[in-house]
Amino acid sequence: MKSLPRIGTVGELEFVVEQKHVIDFATDGMPAVLSTPNLIGLLERTARQALVSFLEPDERSVGTEIELRHFAPTPIGSRVTCTARVIHAEDPTVTFQIEARDQQELIARGLHKRAVIRIDSFARRVMRKTGGDLSRAVSSIHALGAE
């Protein structure tokens, strides 16, 4: 890392809940609302983006732990703001307090840890699991950028 992020460093991401974000069991009168797995992914992305400026070109961050309470439903069309605030940083791990709010209330809060990794050592580790298949290892690493 170029430098450790300071305590209080904040990342923010806003999105509007769309069909692609909702639970897949919204049938028989069950309203279509933001799913917890999609919310977790967006909160992770918020934290990852908060770290980008602290990383060397050959580094990325990966999620290692998440603890989340999802308090309230959020329907399609609602605007959601995800926030990730650094509360602890000790190389190579950064801990965030994460939360999400819709236009009316706090909908989720928790903790998230990310580890800073070097792409080359990560690629070697992935290659060991893919039996040395470089194309599978590289596509796994490209997915890190899209996470």
C-alpha positions as CSV (number, residue, x, y, z in Angstrom):
1,M,0.0,0.0,0.0
2,K,1.1,3.5,-0.7
3,S,-0.2,4.5,2.7
4,L,-2.7,3.2,5.2
5,P,-6.1,4.9,5.0
6,R,-6.8,7.2,7.9
7,I,-9.4,6.3,10.4
8,G,-12.6,8.1,9.2
9,T,-11.8,7.7,5.5
10,V,-15.2,7.3,3.8
11,G,-16.5,5.8,0.6
12,E,-20.0,6.3,-0.7
13,L,-22.0,4.7,-3.5
14,E,-25.6,5.6,-4.5
15,F,-27.9,3.5,-6.6
16,V,-31.5,3.1,-7.4
17,V,-33.1,-0.3,-6.6
18,E,-33.9,-2.1,-9.9
19,Q,-35.4,-5.5,-10.8
20,K,-31.8,-7.0,-10.9
21,H,-31.3,-6.1,-7.2
22,V,-34.5,-7.7,-5.7
23,I,-35.3,-11.0,-4.0
24,D,-36.0,-13.8,-6.4
25,F,-39.0,-15.0,-4.4
26,A,-41.2,-12.0,-4.9
27,T,-44.3,-14.0,-5.8
28,D,-47.8,-14.6,-4.4
29,G,-48.1,-11.2,-2.9
30,M,-44.5,-10.9,-1.6
31,P,-43.3,-7.4,-2.6
32,A,-40.1,-7.1,-4.7
33,V,-37.5,-5.6,-2.4
34,L,-33.7,-5.2,-2.3
35,S,-32.1,-8.6,-1.5
36,T,-29.5,-8.9,1.2
37,P,-26.9,-10.6,-1.1
38,N,-27.2,-7.7,-3.6
39,L,-26.9,-5.2,-0.7
40,I,-23.8,-7.0,0.6
41,G,-22.2,-6.8,-2.8
42,L,-22.8,-3.1,-3.2
43,L,-21.5,-2.4,0.4
44,E,-18.3,-4.4,-0.5
45,R,-17.9,-2.4,-3.7
46,T,-18.2,0.8,-1.7
47,A,-15.4,-0.2,0.7
48,R,-13.3,-1.5,-2.2
49,Q,-13.6,1.9,-4.0
50,A,-12.7,3.7,-0.8
51,L,-9.3,1.9,-0.8
52,V,-8.3,2.3,-4.5
53,S,-6.3,5.5,-4.1
54,F,-4.2,3.9,-1.3
55,L,-3.1,0.9,-3.4
56,E,-0.1,0.4,-5.5
57,P,-0.7,-0.5,-9.2
58,D,0.0,-4.2,-8.6
59,E,-2.4,-4.4,-5.6
60,R,-6.1,-4.9,-5.1
61,S,-8.3,-5.5,-2.0
62,V,-10.5,-8.5,-1.4
63,G,-13.3,-9.0,1.1
64,T,-12.4,-11.3,3.9
65,E,-15.2,-10.8,6.4
66,I,-18.7,-9.3,6.6
67,E,-21.2,-9.0,9.5
68,L,-24.4,-7.2,8.5
69,R,-27.8,-6.6,10.0
70,H,-30.4,-5.9,7.3
71,F,-33.2,-4.0,9.2
72,A,-35.7,-2.8,6.6
73,P,-37.2,-3.5,3.2
74,T,-36.4,-1.2,0.3
75,P,-38.7,-1.4,-2.8
76,I,-37.9,-1.0,-6.5
77,G,-37.3,2.6,-7.4
78,S,-35.9,3.6,-4.1
79,R,-32.6,5.5,-3.9
80,V,-30.0,3.8,-1.6
81,T,-26.8,5.3,-0.2
82,C,-24.1,2.9,0.9
83,T,-21.3,4.2,3.1
84,A,-18.1,2.5,4.2
85,R,-16.0,4.3,6.9
86,V,-12.5,3.1,7.9
87,I,-12.5,2.3,11.6
88,H,-9.2,0.3,11.8
89,A,-6.2,-0.1,9.4
90,E,-3.4,-2.5,10.1
91,D,-1.5,-3.6,7.0
92,P,-2.8,-5.6,5.1
93,T,-6.3,-5.5,6.7
94,V,-8.7,-2.6,6.7
95,T,-11.9,-2.7,8.7
96,F,-14.9,-0.6,7.8
97,Q,-18.2,0.3,9.5
98,I,-20.7,-0.1,6.7
99,E,-24.3,1.1,6.4
100,A,-27.0,1.7,3.9
101,R,-29.9,4.1,4.0
102,D,-32.8,4.6,1.7
103,Q,-34.7,7.9,1.4
104,Q,-36.6,7.1,4.7
105,E,-34.4,5.2,7.1
106,L,-31.3,3.2,7.9
107,I,-31.7,-0.2,6.2
108,A,-28.5,-2.0,7.1
109,R,-25.4,-1.6,9.3
110,G,-22.4,-3.8,10.0
111,L,-18.6,-4.4,9.7
112,H,-16.5,-5.4,6.8
113,K,-12.9,-6.3,6.5
114,R,-10.7,-6.2,3.4
115,A,-7.2,-7.5,2.8
116,V,-4.8,-5.9,0.4
117,I,-3.2,-8.4,-1.9
118,R,-0.6,-8.4,-4.6
119,I,-2.0,-9.5,-8.0
120,D,1.0,-11.8,-8.9
121,S,0.9,-13.8,-5.6
122,F,-2.9,-14.0,-5.8
123,A,-2.6,-15.3,-9.4
124,R,-0.2,-18.0,-8.3
125,R,-2.5,-19.1,-5.5
126,V,-5.5,-19.2,-8.0
127,M,-3.3,-21.1,-10.5
128,R,-2.6,-23.8,-7.9
129,K,-6.4,-24.3,-7.5
130,T,-7.0,-24.4,-11.3
131,G,-4.3,-26.9,-11.9
132,G,-2.1,-24.4,-13.6
133,D,-4.8,-23.2,-16.1
134,L,-3.6,-19.7,-16.7
135,S,-6.8,-18.6,-18.5
136,R,-8.9,-19.6,-15.6
137,A,-6.6,-17.8,-13.2
138,V,-6.5,-14.6,-15.2
139,S,-10.3,-14.5,-15.5
140,S,-10.5,-14.8,-11.7
141,I,-8.2,-11.9,-11.3
142,H,-10.1,-9.8,-13.8
143,A,-13.2,-10.4,-11.7
144,L,-11.4,-8.7,-8.9
145,G,-11.6,-5.4,-10.8
146,A,-15.3,-5.9,-11.4
147,E,-16.1,-6.9,-7.8
